[in-house]
Amino acid sequence: MIRRFIGIAAVAIMMVSCNEQKTAYVDTTKIVQEYKEMKDVEAEFTSKSDSVRQQLDSVARVFQQEVQAYQSDMNSMSESQRKEKEQELMQKQQMLQQQQQMQSNRLREQSNVVMDSIVNKIKDYVKDYGKDNGYTYIFGSNESANIMYAEEGLDITQDILEKLNEDYGGSEEVETETTEEEVED
């Protein structure tokens, strides 16, 4: 009878341990802010944006000079010459605005494609990390507070971030916060 009880207890313990779910969470805001590849891409698009802005500013300055030249010469022009020149300047202004809008849209679209790719890469990495480390769930947490409370040991953000940055390599070092536990070790 004791053997039977021990056997039932062992089976019950195994069933309970099999049903335990391993959970953790990742601070998605921190991942996005400190992931080297994300920083590199942001720097690249900032540079591209600055370059486009400089090009457009240069074209706008030339247009502005043309407008100023017209304004200084308009009194010596006939009515039909003024109307023709004003029409020409309006068309140029519209073309400049369209060009600026197209450049801005193209850059935004390129940025969105690259950012989506990185977000998917992070999601895939977290998924693989979860499978490899036996997690049932890995939740994402951000400034909108999807997770209101979690035990300290459940935050795997730093581990994910370090491994993502290690896999990526990249151009700059990411500073990591040292916790009191790491100092004591």
Buried (B, 14 or more C-beta within 10 A) or exposed (E): EEEEEEEEEEEEEEEEEEEEEEBBBBBBBBBBEBBBBBBBBBEEBEEBBEEBBEEBEEBBEEBEEBBEEBEEEEEEBEEEEBEEBBEEBEEBEEEBEEBBEEBBEEBEEEBEEBBEEBBEBBEEBBEEBBEEEEBEEBBBBBEEEEBEEEEEEBBBBBEBBEEBBEEBEBEEEBEEEEEEEEEEE
